[in-house]
Amino acid sequence: MPNASGYFRTHYGEDTRLLDTRPQRVCFAFFIVILAALPFVASAFLLDLANQVFLAIIGAVALMLLTGYAGQISLGHAGLMAAGAFTAGILFKELNAPFWITLPASGLVGATIGVIFGLPSLRLRGLYLAISTLALHFIVMYAGSEYETKRGFSTGVVIDPPRIGSWTLEDPIAWYFVLALFAAAAL
């Protein structure tokens, strides 16, 4: 006898399944086809916007892990992402480091700052934790803007596209698929 509520899940595996019904799977497949075709028909503006959405998805999934699963409040999460971005920019501009060095280094710096700032914050709860993480955000943004000002980068730290041998990742459509892959991996 079916439940009146429509909630038919009886096992944990069913509860964690993303797509339950055939119509959901068909709609999801249709959505994937649209996402795959989008960069070939979209304007340059929409393609840039889609790439920025994929970057935001990666940050949002990390924030979801922190707030949704760990139950912690973080208002400074973007500061950790900015610390990694500034690290990549500084390593490229100052040391001319290739992207396969700057990419792991940016993640390592973001994680290190998170640990250094997070350990003292372990004793905080609620609003105090939120304020301390917000302070982290402002400290990173201040340090980054000071670097930009001192080096004369008025519009941010612009770096060259990544290169692997003679191939350069500069086509917006290629960026779309690379960022979509990373966003899907984050999910």
C-alpha positions as CSV (number, residue, x, y, z in Angstrom):
1,M,0.0,0.0,0.0
2,P,1.6,3.3,-1.1
3,N,2.2,6.0,1.5
4,A,-0.2,9.0,1.4
5,S,2.7,11.4,1.6
6,G,4.4,10.1,-1.5
7,Y,7.6,9.4,0.3
8,F,8.5,5.9,-0.8
9,R,12.2,5.7,0.2
10,T,13.0,2.8,2.5
11,H,16.8,2.4,2.2
12,Y,19.6,4.9,2.6
13,G,20.8,4.3,-0.9
14,E,17.4,5.4,-2.2
15,D,17.7,8.5,0.0
16,T,21.0,9.6,-1.5
17,R,20.0,9.0,-5.1
18,L,19.9,12.1,-7.1
19,L,17.5,11.0,-9.8
20,D,14.6,8.8,-8.7
21,T,12.1,8.5,-11.5
22,R,12.3,8.0,-15.3
23,P,11.0,11.6,-16.0
24,Q,13.7,13.0,-13.8
25,R,16.4,11.0,-15.7
26,V,15.0,12.1,-19.0
27,C,14.9,15.8,-18.0
28,F,18.4,15.5,-16.7
29,A,19.6,14.0,-20.0
30,F,17.9,16.8,-21.8
31,F,19.6,19.3,-19.6
32,I,23.0,17.7,-20.3
33,V,22.4,17.9,-24.0
34,I,21.5,21.6,-23.7
35,L,24.6,22.3,-21.6
36,A,26.8,20.5,-24.2
37,A,25.2,22.5,-27.1
38,L,25.2,25.9,-25.3
39,P,28.7,27.1,-26.0
40,F,28.2,26.6,-29.8
41,V,25.1,28.8,-29.9
42,A,25.6,31.3,-27.1
43,S,27.0,34.8,-27.5
44,A,30.4,35.7,-26.0
45,F,28.7,37.3,-23.1
46,L,26.6,34.3,-22.2
47,L,29.6,32.0,-22.6
48,D,31.6,34.1,-20.2
49,L,28.6,34.2,-17.8
50,A,28.3,30.4,-18.0
51,N,32.0,30.0,-17.2
52,Q,31.6,32.3,-14.2
53,V,28.7,30.2,-13.1
54,F,30.8,27.0,-13.2
55,L,33.5,28.8,-11.1
56,A,30.8,29.8,-8.6
57,I,29.5,26.2,-8.5
58,I,32.9,25.0,-7.4
59,G,33.0,27.5,-4.5
60,A,29.3,26.9,-3.6
61,V,29.9,23.1,-3.3
62,A,32.8,23.7,-0.9
63,L,30.6,26.1,1.1
64,M,27.8,23.6,1.1
65,L,30.1,21.0,2.6
66,L,31.1,23.4,5.4
67,T,27.6,24.7,6.2
68,G,25.4,21.8,5.2
69,Y,27.4,18.8,6.5
70,A,29.6,20.4,9.2
71,G,27.0,22.9,10.4
72,Q,29.5,25.7,10.5
73,I,28.9,29.3,9.4
74,S,31.4,30.9,7.1
75,L,31.2,34.4,5.7
76,G,34.8,34.4,4.6
77,H,34.7,31.4,2.3
78,A,35.3,33.7,-0.7
79,G,38.4,35.0,1.0
80,L,40.0,31.6,0.9
81,M,39.2,31.3,-2.8
82,A,40.6,34.8,-3.3
83,A,43.8,33.8,-1.5
84,G,44.3,30.9,-3.9
85,A,43.6,33.2,-6.9
86,F,46.0,35.8,-5.7
87,T,48.6,33.1,-5.1
88,A,48.3,31.8,-8.6
89,G,48.5,35.4,-10.0
90,I,51.5,36.3,-7.9
91,L,53.4,33.1,-8.7
92,F,52.8,33.7,-12.4
93,K,53.6,37.4,-12.4
94,E,56.5,37.4,-10.1
95,L,58.1,34.0,-10.6
96,N,56.8,33.2,-14.1
97,A,55.7,29.8,-12.7
98,P,53.7,27.5,-15.0
99,F,50.1,26.6,-14.2
100,W,50.8,23.1,-13.0
101,I,52.8,24.7,-10.2
102,T,50.5,27.7,-9.6
103,L,47.3,25.5,-9.5
104,P,48.4,23.2,-6.6
105,A,50.2,26.0,-4.9
106,S,47.0,28.1,-4.9
107,G,45.0,25.2,-3.3
108,L,47.8,24.7,-0.8
109,V,47.9,28.3,0.2
110,G,44.1,28.5,0.6
111,A,44.0,25.4,2.7
112,T,47.0,26.6,4.8
113,I,45.3,29.9,5.5
114,G,42.1,28.1,6.3
115,V,43.8,25.9,8.8
116,I,45.8,28.7,10.4
117,F,42.7,30.8,10.7
118,G,40.4,27.9,11.5
119,L,42.2,26.4,14.4
120,P,41.7,29.4,16.7
121,S,38.1,29.7,15.4
122,L,37.3,26.2,16.6
123,R,36.3,27.5,20.0
124,L,33.8,30.0,18.5
125,R,30.2,29.3,17.8
126,G,27.4,31.1,16.0
127,L,27.7,34.8,15.3
128,Y,31.3,34.9,16.7
129,L,32.4,32.3,14.2
130,A,30.7,34.1,11.4
131,I,32.4,37.4,12.3
132,S,35.9,35.7,12.6
133,T,35.5,34.2,9.1
134,L,34.3,37.5,7.8
135,A,37.5,39.0,9.2
136,L,39.5,36.5,7.3
137,H,37.8,37.6,4.1
138,F,38.6,41.3,4.7
139,I,42.2,40.5,5.6
140,V,42.8,38.5,2.4
141,M,41.0,41.1,0.3
142,Y,43.1,43.9,1.9
143,A,46.3,42.1,1.3
144,G,45.4,41.3,-2.3
145,S,44.4,44.9,-3.1
146,E,47.6,46.2,-1.5
147,Y,49.6,43.9,-3.8
148,E,47.6,45.1,-6.8
149,T,48.1,48.7,-5.9
150,K,51.8,48.4,-5.2
151,R,52.4,46.5,-8.5
152,G,50.1,48.8,-10.6
153,F,47.5,46.2,-11.5
154,S,44.4,48.5,-11.5
155,T,42.1,45.9,-13.0
156,G,43.3,42.8,-11.1
157,V,46.1,40.4,-11.7
158,V,45.8,39.3,-15.3
159,I,47.7,36.1,-16.2
160,D,48.3,34.3,-19.5
161,P,46.2,31.3,-20.4
162,P,47.6,27.9,-19.3
163,R,49.9,26.1,-21.7
164,I,50.6,22.4,-22.1
165,G,53.4,22.0,-24.5
166,S,52.4,24.0,-27.6
167,W,48.7,23.9,-26.8
168,T,47.2,27.0,-25.1
169,L,43.8,27.0,-23.3
170,E,42.5,30.3,-24.5
171,D,39.3,29.4,-26.5
172,P,36.2,30.3,-24.4
173,I,34.5,27.1,-25.6
174,A,37.4,25.0,-24.4
175,W,37.3,26.9,-21.0
176,Y,33.6,26.1,-20.8
177,F,34.1,22.4,-21.1
178,V,37.1,22.4,-18.7
179,L,35.2,24.4,-16.1
180,A,32.1,22.2,-16.6
181,L,34.2,19.1,-16.0
182,F,35.6,20.6,-12.7
183,A,32.2,21.7,-11.6
184,A,30.8,18.3,-12.3
185,A,33.7,16.7,-10.4
186,A,32.9,19.0,-7.4
187,L,29.3,17.9,-7.3
